[in-house]
Amino acid sequence: MNGSAQQHTWDGSGTQEEFMKRDECILVDEGDEIVGHSTTSWPTEVDTKEDVCNGSAPGAARAAIRKLEHELGISPETFSSPEDFKFLTRLHYCARDEKTWGPDAPWGEHEMDYILFAKVPNVVLNPNADEVQATAYVTRAEMKEMMEPNNGLLWSPWFRIIAETFLEEWWDDLEATLTTNKHVDAKTIHSILKE
């Protein structure tokens, strides 16, 4: 843990949104048990170099399962295990929130994200209105049209970067993307910094 972090024992009260407003995060152990909270950035379970190199990244997959429940209301029981996810690569990016704050935005995102795919039948969505404005199942052509800059739709910077940089190749070869290591790039951290 970062030496500047202030860690507290969690008393069981408070929601994730409340911790976010205080710029705190919930700390979990390797068994997903809450062990405290901290005034550092968002928790990501640490995967070993071997986990990343072999394409498994189980810590990132467990974190994805928690975030899918929090943001999209997808039950963790939808996934049989972290192995349901296919790790593809990592993305380091930063982007200002100009849509909300204008061209001199003081706020934005600066993250390193693990990109994971999962193919799961019968997904039930219950989106968190504080996190997700809208959802839709779309064809590839529909998504491409929706991503056009002049259509007025807003996209998370990380999703736009993934869609513009990687998604077409993965979608062209979806079965191999999901079931083989053909598109796994465990060695590269793709750095896309938008000023």
Salt bridges, closest charged atoms under 4 A:
GLU17 OE2 - HIS70 NE2 3.73
GLU24 OE1 - ARG22 NH2 3.66
GLU24 OE1 - HIS37 ND1 2.53
ASP32 OD1 - ARG66 NH1 2.81
GLU45 OE1 - ARG62 NE 2.95
GLU45 OE2 - ARG66 NH1 2.79
GLU71 OE2 - LYS67 NZ 3.60
GLU98 OE2 - ARG96 NH2 3.16
GLU131 OE2 - HIS70 NE2 3.04
GLU164 OE2 - ARG160 NH1 3.44
GLU168 OE2 - ARG140 NH2 3.94
GLU169 OE2 - HIS183 ND1 3.33
ASP172 OD1 - ARG140 NH1 2.47
ASP173 OD2 - LYS182 NZ 2.72
ASP173 OD2 - HIS183 NE2 2.94
GLU175 OE1 - LYS119 NZ 3.87
ASP185 OD2 - HIS190 NE2 3.32
